[in-house]
Structure formats: structure tokens, C-alpha cells
Amino acid sequence: SYVCGVAFQVLKKHRIGGLVINNYLTTLPLKKGLSSSAAICVLAARAFNKIYSLKLTVEGEMDFAYLGERTTPSQCGRMDQCCAYGSR
């Protein structure tokens, strides 16, 4: 549902198509309180940004990730998306 929330927020602002994310391998520790939901939201926002050349800044990606996660019942804060500044 997190990725769907990000897609919903991106598609509200940009007239673009969808995308397919094949996450067949991850090193993210799930359900450990390490903002794994924020990380997947940033991944989705960055994928839209790169595939459709939206020219978003890292902060723009973080905004879409935050809004997307808040579209779900999640009560995340804005600091969770700081994982967007991680190495690429």
C-alpha cells in the first residue's frame, strides 16, 4: 500500500503513466523500526522521478514519499524520509 500511496500522490501532480518495480532482492531489515516503509516510498518516488524525468530534487522525492506514506494509515514523521540522502 505504501508504493500505491506514492503513485497516487505523484499521479495527482504529473500526467504520466505507471511503472513496475521488481524488488526481487533487498538488504533492508523489515519490521525493525528502521523506516523500511519510508525507504520503499523513497524508492518509488525516485523511480517515478528517474523514469519520467520529473526533475525532482532529493527534497521533492522526500515530499512525495512522505505524502505517499501518509496516504496510508501510517503516522510517519518527515524525518523518516532522510534515507533519500543515502548513497546511491
N, CA, C and O atoms as a CHARMM CRD file, in Angstrom:
* protein
*
  352
    1    1 SER  N      0.80400  -1.19600   0.00000 PROA 1      0.00000
    2    1 SER  CA     0.00000   0.00000   0.00000 PROA 1      0.00000
    3    1 SER  C      0.85000   1.26400   0.00000 PROA 1      0.00000
    4    1 SER  O      0.39000   2.30900  -0.46000 PROA 1      0.00000
    5    2 TYR  N      2.08800   1.19200   0.50900 PROA 2      0.00000
    6    2 TYR  CA     2.94500   2.37100   0.53200 PROA 2      0.00000
    7    2 TYR  C      3.28300   2.84300  -0.88600 PROA 2      0.00000
    8    2 TYR  O      3.20300   4.03400  -1.18500 PROA 2      0.00000
    9    3 VAL  N      3.65400   1.91300  -1.74000 PROA 3      0.00000
   10    3 VAL  CA     4.00100   2.27400  -3.11700 PROA 3      0.00000
   11    3 VAL  C      2.78300   2.83500  -3.83500 PROA 3      0.00000
   12    3 VAL  O      2.90400   3.77700  -4.61800 PROA 3      0.00000
   13    4 CYS  N      1.61200   2.26500  -3.57900 PROA 4      0.00000
   14    4 CYS  CA     0.37500   2.78700  -4.18000 PROA 4      0.00000
   15    4 CYS  C      0.10300   4.21000  -3.70400 PROA 4      0.00000
   16    4 CYS  O     -0.36500   5.04200  -4.48100 PROA 4      0.00000
   17    5 GLY  N      0.38700   4.49500  -2.45000 PROA 5      0.00000
   18    5 GLY  CA     0.20400   5.84400  -1.93300 PROA 5      0.00000
   19    5 GLY  C      1.11300   6.83800  -2.63100 PROA 5      0.00000
   20    5 GLY  O      0.68400   7.94100  -2.97000 PROA 5      0.00000
   21    6 VAL  N      2.36500   6.45900  -2.85000 PROA 6      0.00000
   22    6 VAL  CA     3.29500   7.32900  -3.57400 PROA 6      0.00000
   23    6 VAL  C      2.82200   7.52600  -5.00900 PROA 6      0.00000
   24    6 VAL  O      2.81100   8.65100  -5.51100 PROA 6      0.00000
   25    7 ALA  N      2.43000   6.43800  -5.67400 PROA 7      0.00000
   26    7 ALA  CA     1.94300   6.54600  -7.05000 PROA 7      0.00000
   27    7 ALA  C      0.74600   7.48800  -7.11700 PROA 7      0.00000
   28    7 ALA  O      0.66500   8.32000  -8.02000 PROA 7      0.00000
   29    8 PHE  N     -0.17000   7.36900  -6.18400 PROA 8      0.00000
   30    8 PHE  CA    -1.33900   8.23900  -6.14500 PROA 8      0.00000
   31    8 PHE  C     -0.92500   9.70200  -6.04500 PROA 8      0.00000
   32    8 PHE  O     -1.44600  10.54700  -6.77400 PROA 8      0.00000
   33    9 GLN  N      0.00900  10.00600  -5.14900 PROA 9      0.00000
   34    9 GLN  CA     0.44000  11.39200  -4.96300 PROA 9      0.00000
   35    9 GLN  C      1.17900  11.92800  -6.19200 PROA 9      0.00000
   36    9 GLN  O      0.96200  13.07300  -6.58900 PROA 9      0.00000
   37   10 VAL  N      2.04300  11.12100  -6.79300 PROA 10     0.00000
   38   10 VAL  CA     2.77800  11.55100  -7.99000 PROA 10     0.00000
   39   10 VAL  C      1.80600  11.78500  -9.14300 PROA 10     0.00000
   40   10 VAL  O      1.90400  12.78700  -9.85100 PROA 10     0.00000
   41   11 LEU  N      0.86600  10.85600  -9.32800 PROA 11     0.00000
   42   11 LEU  CA    -0.07100  10.97000 -10.45000 PROA 11     0.00000
   43   11 LEU  C     -1.05600  12.11900 -10.26700 PROA 11     0.00000
   44   11 LEU  O     -1.63100  12.58900 -11.24900 PROA 11     0.00000
   45   12 LYS  N     -1.26300  12.58300  -9.03800 PROA 12     0.00000
   46   12 LYS  CA    -2.10200  13.76200  -8.81500 PROA 12     0.00000
   47   12 LYS  C     -1.43700  15.01900  -9.37500 PROA 12     0.00000
   48   12 LYS  O     -2.12300  15.95500  -9.78500 PROA 12     0.00000
   49   13 LYS  N     -0.10400  15.04100  -9.39400 PROA 13     0.00000
   50   13 LYS  CA     0.64200  16.23600  -9.80200 PROA 13     0.00000
   51   13 LYS  C      1.21400  16.15700 -11.21600 PROA 13     0.00000
   52   13 LYS  O      1.48700  17.18700 -11.83200 PROA 13     0.00000
   53   14 HSD  N      1.39700  14.94300 -11.73400 PROA 14     0.00000
   54   14 HSD  CA     2.05600  14.77300 -13.03400 PROA 14     0.00000
   55   14 HSD  C      1.22300  13.85800 -13.92700 PROA 14     0.00000
   56   14 HSD  O      0.71900  12.82800 -13.47800 PROA 14     0.00000
   57   15 ARG  N      1.08500  14.23900 -15.17200 PROA 15     0.00000
   58   15 ARG  CA     0.36700  13.41000 -16.15300 PROA 15     0.00000
   59   15 ARG  C      1.35200  12.42000 -16.77400 PROA 15     0.00000
   60   15 ARG  O      1.92600  12.66700 -17.83500 PROA 15     0.00000
   61   16 ILE  N      1.52800  11.30800 -16.09200 PROA 16     0.00000
   62   16 ILE  CA     2.47200  10.28200 -16.53200 PROA 16     0.00000
   63   16 ILE  C      1.80600   8.92100 -16.39300 PROA 16     0.00000
   64   16 ILE  O      0.71100   8.79900 -15.84200 PROA 16     0.00000
   65   17 GLY  N      2.48700   7.90100 -16.90300 PROA 17     0.00000
   66   17 GLY  CA     1.99200   6.53800 -16.75800 PROA 17     0.00000
   67   17 GLY  C      2.46600   5.92400 -15.45500 PROA 17     0.00000
   68   17 GLY  O      2.97200   6.61800 -14.57400 PROA 17     0.00000
   69   18 GLY  N      2.30100   4.65200 -15.34700 PROA 18     0.00000
   70   18 GLY  CA     2.72200   3.93500 -14.15000 PROA 18     0.00000
   71   18 GLY  C      4.11700   3.37400 -14.30300 PROA 18     0.00000
   72   18 GLY  O      4.86100   3.76700 -15.20200 PROA 18     0.00000
   73   19 LEU  N      4.46700   2.46300 -13.42900 PROA 19     0.00000
   74   19 LEU  CA     5.74500   1.77400 -13.53100 PROA 19     0.00000
   75   19 LEU  C      5.64800   0.44400 -12.80900 PROA 19     0.00000
   76   19 LEU  O      4.74800   0.21600 -12.00100 PROA 19     0.00000
   77   20 VAL  N      6.58200  -0.41600 -13.11600 PROA 20     0.00000
   78   20 VAL  CA     6.67400  -1.72000 -12.46000 PROA 20     0.00000
   79   20 VAL  C      7.99100  -1.75200 -11.69500 PROA 20     0.00000
   80   20 VAL  O      9.05700  -1.51800 -12.26500 PROA 20     0.00000
   81   21 ILE  N      7.90900  -2.03900 -10.41900 PROA 21     0.00000
   82   21 ILE  CA     9.10600  -2.18100  -9.59400 PROA 21     0.00000
   83   21 ILE  C      9.23500  -3.64500  -9.23700 PROA 21     0.00000
   84   21 ILE  O      8.36100  -4.21100  -8.58100 PROA 21     0.00000
   85   22 ASN  N     10.32600  -4.25800  -9.66600 PROA 22     0.00000
   86   22 ASN  CA    10.58200  -5.66000  -9.35900 PROA 22     0.00000
   87   22 ASN  C     11.64400  -5.70800  -8.27300 PROA 22     0.00000
   88   22 ASN  O     12.83900  -5.70400  -8.57100 PROA 22     0.00000
   89   23 ASN  N     11.22600  -5.75200  -7.03900 PROA 23     0.00000
   90   23 ASN  CA    12.13200  -5.77700  -5.89300 PROA 23     0.00000
   91   23 ASN  C     12.36800  -7.22500  -5.49400 PROA 23     0.00000
   92   23 ASN  O     11.77100  -7.72500  -4.54000 PROA 23     0.00000
   93   24 TYR  N     13.23100  -7.88000  -6.22300 PROA 24     0.00000
   94   24 TYR  CA    13.46200  -9.30700  -6.00300 PROA 24     0.00000
   95   24 TYR  C     14.54300  -9.57000  -4.94900 PROA 24     0.00000
   96   24 TYR  O     14.71000 -10.70700  -4.50900 PROA 24     0.00000
   97   25 LEU  N     15.27600  -8.53100  -4.54300 PROA 25     0.00000
   98   25 LEU  CA    16.32100  -8.71000  -3.53600 PROA 25     0.00000
   99   25 LEU  C     16.42500  -7.42800  -2.72000 PROA 25     0.00000
  100   25 LEU  O     16.46900  -6.33300  -3.28100 PROA 25     0.00000
  101   26 THR  N     16.46500  -7.56100  -1.42600 PROA 26     0.00000
  102   26 THR  CA    16.62200  -6.39000  -0.56700 PROA 26     0.00000
  103   26 THR  C     17.51100  -6.73700   0.61400 PROA 26     0.00000
  104   26 THR  O     17.54000  -7.87500   1.08100 PROA 26     0.00000
  105   27 THR  N     18.22800  -5.74100   1.08000 PROA 27     0.00000
  106   27 THR  CA    19.02900  -5.90900   2.29200 PROA 27     0.00000
  107   27 THR  C     18.42700  -5.09500   3.43100 PROA 27     0.00000
  108   27 THR  O     19.03700  -4.95400   4.49100 PROA 27     0.00000
  109   28 LEU  N     17.23700  -4.56400   3.21400 PROA 28     0.00000
  110   28 LEU  CA    16.56200  -3.77100   4.23500 PROA 28     0.00000
  111   28 LEU  C     16.01700  -4.67300   5.34000 PROA 28     0.00000
  112   28 LEU  O     15.28200  -5.62100   5.06400 PROA 28     0.00000
  113   29 PRO  N     16.37100  -4.38300   6.57300 PROA 29     0.00000
  114   29 PRO  CA    15.78600  -5.16300   7.67100 PROA 29     0.00000
  115   29 PRO  C     14.33800  -4.72500   7.89700 PROA 29     0.00000
  116   29 PRO  O     14.08700  -3.58500   8.28700 PROA 29     0.00000
  117   30 LEU  N     13.39700  -5.61800   7.65500 PROA 30     0.00000
  118   30 LEU  CA    11.98600  -5.27900   7.75000 PROA 30     0.00000
  119   30 LEU  C     11.47400  -5.40200   9.18200 PROA 30     0.00000
  120   30 LEU  O     11.91900  -6.25800   9.94700 PROA 30     0.00000
  121   31 LYS  N     10.53100  -4.53000   9.52500 PROA 31     0.00000
  122   31 LYS  CA     9.86800  -4.52900  10.83500 PROA 31     0.00000
  123   31 LYS  C     10.87000  -4.42300  11.99100 PROA 31     0.00000
  124   31 LYS  O     10.72300  -5.08200  13.02000 PROA 31     0.00000
  125   32 LYS  N     11.87800  -3.58800  11.79900 PROA 32     0.00000
  126   32 LYS  CA    12.88800  -3.39600  12.84200 PROA 32     0.00000
  127   32 LYS  C     12.91000  -1.95000  13.33700 PROA 32     0.00000
  128   32 LYS  O     13.81300  -1.56700  14.08200 PROA 32     0.00000
  129   33 GLY  N     11.91900  -1.13800  12.92900 PROA 33     0.00000
  130   33 GLY  CA    11.88600   0.24600  13.35800 PROA 33     0.00000
  131   33 GLY  C     12.90500   1.11500  12.64400 PROA 33     0.00000
  132   33 GLY  O     13.27500   2.17500  13.14800 PROA 33     0.00000
  133   34 LEU  N     13.36100   0.68200  11.47900 PROA 34     0.00000
  134   34 LEU  CA    14.39700   1.41400  10.74700 PROA 34     0.00000
  135   34 LEU  C     13.84600   2.11000   9.51100 PROA 34     0.00000
  136   34 LEU  O     14.56600   2.27900   8.52700 PROA 34     0.00000
  137   35 SER  N     12.60700   2.50800   9.54400 PROA 35     0.00000
  138   35 SER  CA    11.98500   3.26400   8.45700 PROA 35     0.00000
  139   35 SER  C     11.99700   2.52600   7.11900 PROA 35     0.00000
  140   35 SER  O     12.20100   3.13600   6.06900 PROA 35     0.00000
  141   36 SER  N     11.77700   1.21300   7.16200 PROA 36     0.00000
  142   36 SER  CA    11.73300   0.46000   5.91400 PROA 36     0.00000
  143   36 SER  C     10.57200   0.92400   5.04600 PROA 36     0.00000
  144   36 SER  O     10.66900   0.88800   3.81900 PROA 36     0.00000
  145   37 SER  N      9.47200   1.35900   5.66300 PROA 37     0.00000
  146   37 SER  CA     8.34800   1.86600   4.86700 PROA 37     0.00000
  147   37 SER  C      8.74300   3.16900   4.18100 PROA 37     0.00000
  148   37 SER  O      8.37800   3.38600   3.02500 PROA 37     0.00000
  149   38 ALA  N      9.47000   4.03000   4.85700 PROA 38     0.00000
  150   38 ALA  CA     9.94000   5.26600   4.22900 PROA 38     0.00000
  151   38 ALA  C     10.90500   4.94900   3.09800 PROA 38     0.00000
  152   38 ALA  O     10.88000   5.61300   2.06100 PROA 38     0.00000
  153   39 ALA  N     11.74700   3.95100   3.27900 PROA 39     0.00000
  154   39 ALA  CA    12.71400   3.58600   2.23600 PROA 39     0.00000
  155   39 ALA  C     12.00700   3.11400   0.96600 PROA 39     0.00000
  156   39 ALA  O     12.41400   3.48200  -0.13600 PROA 39     0.00000
  157   40 ILE  N     10.96400   2.31100   1.10400 PROA 40     0.00000
  158   40 ILE  CA    10.25400   1.84000  -0.09300 PROA 40     0.00000
  159   40 ILE  C      9.49200   2.99500  -0.74200 PROA 40     0.00000
  160   40 ILE  O      9.32800   3.02300  -1.96200 PROA 40     0.00000
  161   41 CYS  N      9.02900   3.94000   0.06200 PROA 41     0.00000
  162   41 CYS  CA     8.35000   5.11100  -0.50200 PROA 41     0.00000
  163   41 CYS  C      9.33000   5.99400  -1.27000 PROA 41     0.00000
  164   41 CYS  O      8.99900   6.50500  -2.34000 PROA 41     0.00000
  165   42 VAL  N     10.53600   6.17600  -0.72800 PROA 42     0.00000
  166   42 VAL  CA    11.56300   6.94400  -1.43300 PROA 42     0.00000
  167   42 VAL  C     11.94900   6.22700  -2.72000 PROA 42     0.00000
  168   42 VAL  O     12.13000   6.86300  -3.75800 PROA 42     0.00000
  169   43 LEU  N     12.07400   4.90400  -2.65500 PROA 43     0.00000
  170   43 LEU  CA    12.39000   4.13100  -3.85400 PROA 43     0.00000
  171   43 LEU  C     11.35100   4.37100  -4.93500 PROA 43     0.00000
  172   43 LEU  O     11.70600   4.57800  -6.09500 PROA 43     0.00000
  173   44 ALA  N     10.07300   4.34600  -4.57600 PROA 44     0.00000
  174   44 ALA  CA     9.00600   4.54800  -5.55700 PROA 44     0.00000
  175   44 ALA  C      9.04300   5.96600  -6.12100 PROA 44     0.00000
  176   44 ALA  O      8.91900   6.15900  -7.33000 PROA 44     0.00000
  177   45 ALA  N      9.21500   6.95600  -5.24800 PROA 45     0.00000
  178   45 ALA  CA     9.27700   8.34800  -5.71000 PROA 45     0.00000
  179   45 ALA  C     10.47000   8.55400  -6.63300 PROA 45     0.00000
  180   45 ALA  O     10.35100   9.22700  -7.65600 PROA 45     0.00000
  181   46 ARG  N     11.62400   7.97900  -6.28200 PROA 46     0.00000
  182   46 ARG  CA    12.82700   8.11600  -7.11200 PROA 46     0.00000
  183   46 ARG  C     12.65000   7.39500  -8.44100 PROA 46     0.00000
  184   46 ARG  O     13.12800   7.87400  -9.46900 PROA 46     0.00000
  185   47 ALA  N     11.97600   6.25900  -8.43600 PROA 47     0.00000
  186   47 ALA  CA    11.73600   5.53300  -9.68700 PROA 47     0.00000
  187   47 ALA  C     10.88300   6.37300 -10.63600 PROA 47     0.00000
  188   47 ALA  O     11.19600   6.47800 -11.82200 PROA 47     0.00000
  189   48 PHE  N      9.81000   6.97100 -10.12200 PROA 48     0.00000
  190   48 PHE  CA     8.99700   7.85900 -10.96100 PROA 48     0.00000
  191   48 PHE  C      9.83800   9.02000 -11.47500 PROA 48     0.00000
  192   48 PHE  O      9.75000   9.37800 -12.65000 PROA 48     0.00000
  193   49 ASN  N     10.64100   9.60400 -10.61400 PROA 49     0.00000
  194   49 ASN  CA    11.46900  10.74400 -10.98100 PROA 49     0.00000
  195   49 ASN  C     12.44100  10.38900 -12.10400 PROA 49     0.00000
  196   49 ASN  O     12.57700  11.13500 -13.07500 PROA 49     0.00000
  197   50 LYS  N     13.10500   9.26600 -11.96900 PROA 50     0.00000
  198   50 LYS  CA    14.11000   8.86300 -12.96300 PROA 50     0.00000
  199   50 LYS  C     13.47100   8.40100 -14.26900 PROA 50     0.00000
  200   50 LYS  O     13.91900   8.79000 -15.34800 PROA 50     0.00000
  201   51 ILE  N     12.44500   7.58700 -14.18500 PROA 51     0.00000
  202   51 ILE  CA    11.83800   7.03000 -15.39800 PROA 51     0.00000
  203   51 ILE  C     11.13700   8.10500 -16.22100 PROA 51     0.00000
  204   51 ILE  O     11.19400   8.07500 -17.45100 PROA 51     0.00000
  205   52 TYR  N     10.48200   9.04800 -15.56500 PROA 52     0.00000
  206   52 TYR  CA     9.71900  10.07700 -16.27500 PROA 52     0.00000
  207   52 TYR  C     10.40800  11.43700 -16.29600 PROA 52     0.00000
  208   52 TYR  O      9.79300  12.43000 -16.68400 PROA 52     0.00000
  209   53 SER  N     11.67700  11.50000 -15.88500 PROA 53     0.00000
  210   53 SER  CA    12.45200  12.75000 -15.90200 PROA 53     0.00000
  211   53 SER  C     11.65900  13.90900 -15.31000 PROA 53     0.00000
  212   53 SER  O     11.49500  14.95100 -15.94500 PROA 53     0.00000
  213   54 LEU  N     11.17200  13.71800 -14.09200 PROA 54     0.00000
  214   54 LEU  CA    10.35300  14.73900 -13.44100 PROA 54     0.00000
  215   54 LEU  C     11.17700  15.90400 -12.90800 PROA 54     0.00000
  216   54 LEU  O     10.63300  16.93800 -12.51900 PROA 54     0.00000
  217   55 LYS  N     12.49500  15.72700 -12.89400 PROA 55     0.00000
  218   55 LYS  CA    13.41100  16.77300 -12.41000 PROA 55     0.00000
  219   55 LYS  C     13.15600  17.16200 -10.94500 PROA 55     0.00000
  220   55 LYS  O     13.29600  18.32600 -10.57100 PROA 55     0.00000
  221   56 LEU  N     12.78600  16.18400 -10.13700 PROA 56     0.00000
  222   56 LEU  CA    12.59500  16.42100  -8.71200 PROA 56     0.00000
  223   56 LEU  C     13.95200  16.47000  -8.01600 PROA 56     0.00000
  224   56 LEU  O     14.87300  15.74200  -8.38600 PROA 56     0.00000
  225   57 THR  N     14.06800  17.31600  -7.02200 PROA 57     0.00000
  226   57 THR  CA    15.23600  17.30100  -6.14800 PROA 57     0.00000
  227   57 THR  C     15.08000  16.13800  -5.17200 PROA 57     0.00000
  228   57 THR  O     14.03600  15.48500  -5.13100 PROA 57     0.00000
  229   58 VAL  N     16.11600  15.88800  -4.39500 PROA 58     0.00000
  230   58 VAL  CA    16.00200  14.87200  -3.34500 PROA 58     0.00000
  231   58 VAL  C     14.87100  15.25800  -2.39400 PROA 58     0.00000
  232   58 VAL  O     14.11400  14.40200  -1.93700 PROA 58     0.00000
  233   59 GLU  N     14.76600  16.54900  -2.10300 PROA 59     0.00000
  234   59 GLU  CA    13.68900  17.01800  -1.22900 PROA 59     0.00000
  235   59 GLU  C     12.31600  16.77200  -1.85700 PROA 59     0.00000
  236   59 GLU  O     11.36400  16.43300  -1.15400 PROA 59     0.00000
  237   60 GLY  N     12.21300  16.93900  -3.16900 PROA 60     0.00000
  238   60 GLY  CA    10.95400  16.65400  -3.86900 PROA 60     0.00000
  239   60 GLY  C     10.58600  15.18700  -3.78300 PROA 60     0.00000
  240   60 GLY  O      9.42400  14.83800  -3.57400 PROA 60     0.00000
  241   61 GLU  N     11.58900  14.32400  -3.94600 PROA 61     0.00000
  242   61 GLU  CA    11.34900  12.89000  -3.79300 PROA 61     0.00000
  243   61 GLU  C     10.89200  12.58400  -2.37500 PROA 61     0.00000
  244   61 GLU  O      9.97800  11.78500  -2.17000 PROA 61     0.00000
  245   62 MET  N     11.52800  13.22100  -1.39700 PROA 62     0.00000
  246   62 MET  CA    11.16100  13.01200   0.00200 PROA 62     0.00000
  247   62 MET  C      9.72800  13.46800   0.26300 PROA 62     0.00000
  248   62 MET  O      8.99500  12.81800   1.00700 PROA 62     0.00000
  249   63 ASP  N      9.32900  14.58100  -0.34700 PROA 63     0.00000
  250   63 ASP  CA     7.95700  15.07300  -0.17300 PROA 63     0.00000
  251   63 ASP  C      6.94100  14.07300  -0.69900 PROA 63     0.00000
  252   63 ASP  O      5.95600  13.77500  -0.02400 PROA 63     0.00000
  253   64 PHE  N      7.17600  13.54600  -1.91700 PROA 64     0.00000
  254   64 PHE  CA     6.25300  12.56200  -2.47100 PROA 64     0.00000
  255   64 PHE  C      6.25600  11.28600  -1.63200 PROA 64     0.00000
  256   64 PHE  O      5.20800  10.66900  -1.44100 PROA 64     0.00000
  257   65 ALA  N      7.42100  10.88900  -1.13200 PROA 65     0.00000
  258   65 ALA  CA     7.49800   9.70300  -0.27900 PROA 65     0.00000
  259   65 ALA  C      6.69500   9.91800   0.99900 PROA 65     0.00000
  260   65 ALA  O      5.95500   9.03100   1.42400 PROA 65     0.00000
  261   66 TYR  N      6.83600  11.08100   1.60600 PROA 66     0.00000
  262   66 TYR  CA     6.09900  11.40200   2.82900 PROA 66     0.00000
  263   66 TYR  C      4.59300  11.41700   2.56700 PROA 66     0.00000
  264   66 TYR  O      3.82100  10.78400   3.28800 PROA 66     0.00000
  265   67 LEU  N      4.18500  12.14800   1.52700 PROA 67     0.00000
  266   67 LEU  CA     2.75500  12.23200   1.21100 PROA 67     0.00000
  267   67 LEU  C      2.18200  10.85900   0.87800 PROA 67     0.00000
  268   67 LEU  O      1.05900  10.53600   1.26400 PROA 67     0.00000
  269   68 GLY  N      2.96200  10.05400   0.15600 PROA 68     0.00000
  270   68 GLY  CA     2.51600   8.70600  -0.19200 PROA 68     0.00000
  271   68 GLY  C      2.33600   7.82900   1.02300 PROA 68     0.00000
  272   68 GLY  O      1.35900   7.08600   1.12400 PROA 68     0.00000
  273   69 GLU  N      3.28500   7.91300   1.95600 PROA 69     0.00000
  274   69 GLU  CA     3.16100   7.09600   3.16900 PROA 69     0.00000
  275   69 GLU  C      1.99900   7.58300   4.02300 PROA 69     0.00000
  276   69 GLU  O      1.30300   6.77100   4.63400 PROA 69     0.00000
  277   70 ARG  N      1.77700   8.88700   4.07800 PROA 70     0.00000
  278   70 ARG  CA     0.66700   9.43000   4.86100 PROA 70     0.00000
  279   70 ARG  C     -0.69000   9.14200   4.21500 PROA 70     0.00000
  280   70 ARG  O     -1.72400   9.25400   4.87400 PROA 70     0.00000
  281   71 THR  N     -0.69400   8.77200   2.93500 PROA 71     0.00000
  282   71 THR  CA    -1.93300   8.37200   2.26100 PROA 71     0.00000
  283   71 THR  C     -2.44800   7.06600   2.86400 PROA 71     0.00000
  284   71 THR  O     -3.65000   6.80100   2.85800 PROA 71     0.00000
  285   72 THR  N     -1.53200   6.26000   3.38000 PROA 72     0.00000
  286   72 THR  CA    -1.89200   5.02800   4.07400 PROA 72     0.00000
  287   72 THR  C     -2.19300   5.38600   5.52900 PROA 72     0.00000
  288   72 THR  O     -2.06400   6.55000   5.90800 PROA 72     0.00000
  289   73 PRO  N     -2.58300   4.43300   6.33500 PROA 73     0.00000
  290   73 PRO  CA    -2.81400   4.74800   7.75600 PROA 73     0.00000
  291   73 PRO  C     -1.54000   5.07500   8.55600 PROA 73     0.00000
  292   73 PRO  O     -1.62400   5.34400   9.75400 PROA 73     0.00000
  293   74 SER  N     -0.38900   5.05400   7.92400 PROA 74     0.00000
  294   74 SER  CA     0.86400   5.31300   8.63200 PROA 74     0.00000
  295   74 SER  C      0.87700   6.70700   9.24900 PROA 74     0.00000
  296   74 SER  O      0.35600   7.66100   8.67200 PROA 74     0.00000
  297   75 GLN  N      1.46300   6.80600  10.39500 PROA 75     0.00000
  298   75 GLN  CA     1.61000   8.09400  11.08400 PROA 75     0.00000
  299   75 GLN  C      3.07800   8.52100  11.09300 PROA 75     0.00000
  300   75 GLN  O      3.56400   9.05400  12.09100 PROA 75     0.00000
  301   76 CYS  N      3.77300   8.29100   9.99700 PROA 76     0.00000
  302   76 CYS  CA     5.19900   8.60500   9.93700 PROA 76     0.00000
  303   76 CYS  C      5.42300  10.11000  10.06100 PROA 76     0.00000
  304   76 CYS  O      4.53900  10.91900   9.77900 PROA 76     0.00000
  305   77 GLY  N      6.61600  10.44800  10.48400 PROA 77     0.00000
  306   77 GLY  CA     7.02800  11.84400  10.51100 PROA 77     0.00000
  307   77 GLY  C      7.85800  12.16600   9.28400 PROA 77     0.00000
  308   77 GLY  O      8.12700  11.28600   8.46600 PROA 77     0.00000
  309   78 ARG  N      8.25600  13.39100   9.15000 PROA 78     0.00000
  310   78 ARG  CA     9.03600  13.81000   7.98900 PROA 78     0.00000
  311   78 ARG  C     10.48900  13.34900   8.03400 PROA 78     0.00000
  312   78 ARG  O     11.12200  13.24400   6.98300 PROA 78     0.00000
  313   79 MET  N     11.02700  13.07600   9.19200 PROA 79     0.00000
  314   79 MET  CA    12.42800  12.68200   9.29300 PROA 79     0.00000
  315   79 MET  C     12.69000  11.29100   8.72500 PROA 79     0.00000
  316   79 MET  O     13.82300  10.98100   8.35500 PROA 79     0.00000
  317   80 ASP  N     11.66900  10.45500   8.65200 PROA 80     0.00000
  318   80 ASP  CA    11.85600   9.08500   8.17000 PROA 80     0.00000
  319   80 ASP  C     12.40000   9.05100   6.74700 PROA 80     0.00000
  320   80 ASP  O     13.12900   8.12500   6.39100 PROA 80     0.00000
  321   81 GLN  N     12.06200  10.03500   5.93400 PROA 81     0.00000
  322   81 GLN  CA    12.47000  10.03100   4.54000 PROA 81     0.00000
  323   81 GLN  C     13.90400  10.48900   4.32300 PROA 81     0.00000
  324   81 GLN  O     14.35100  10.59000   3.18000 PROA 81     0.00000
  325   82 CYS  N     14.63000  10.76800   5.39900 PROA 82     0.00000
  326   82 CYS  CA    16.02900  11.20300   5.25000 PROA 82     0.00000
  327   82 CYS  C     16.88000  10.11500   4.61400 PROA 82     0.00000
  328   82 CYS  O     18.00200  10.38100   4.18300 PROA 82     0.00000
  329   83 CYS  N     16.36200   8.89600   4.54900 PROA 83     0.00000
  330   83 CYS  CA    17.09300   7.81500   3.87300 PROA 83     0.00000
  331   83 CYS  C     17.31100   8.14900   2.39400 PROA 83     0.00000
  332   83 CYS  O     18.13000   7.50800   1.73600 PROA 83     0.00000
  333   84 ALA  N     16.59100   9.14200   1.86400 PROA 84     0.00000
  334   84 ALA  CA    16.77100   9.56600   0.47200 PROA 84     0.00000
  335   84 ALA  C     18.16600  10.12400   0.25800 PROA 84     0.00000
  336   84 ALA  O     18.65100  10.15200  -0.87300 PROA 84     0.00000
  337   85 TYR  N     18.81600  10.56600   1.32000 PROA 85     0.00000
  338   85 TYR  CA    20.17000  11.11000   1.20300 PROA 85     0.00000
  339   85 TYR  C     21.25600  10.04000   1.24300 PROA 85     0.00000
  340   85 TYR  O     22.44100  10.36000   1.15400 PROA 85     0.00000
  341   86 GLY  N     20.86500   8.77000   1.37800 PROA 86     0.00000
  342   86 GLY  CA    21.83600   7.69100   1.40800 PROA 86     0.00000
  343   86 GLY  C     22.59600   7.56700   0.11100 PROA 86     0.00000
  344   86 GLY  O     22.21500   8.17200  -0.89100 PROA 86     0.00000
  345   87 SER  N     23.65700   6.80000   0.11200 PROA 87     0.00000
  346   87 SER  CA    24.45100   6.60100  -1.10100 PROA 87     0.00000
  347   87 SER  C     23.65100   5.85700  -2.14800 PROA 87     0.00000
  348   87 SER  O     22.77900   5.04700  -1.83400 PROA 87     0.00000
  349   88 ARG  N     23.96200   6.14600  -3.38400 PROA 88     0.00000
  350   88 ARG  CA    23.20600   5.56000  -4.49800 PROA 88     0.00000
  351   88 ARG  C     23.94900   4.42900  -5.11800 PROA 88     0.00000
  352   88 ARG  O     23.46300   3.81800  -6.06900 PROA 88     0.00000
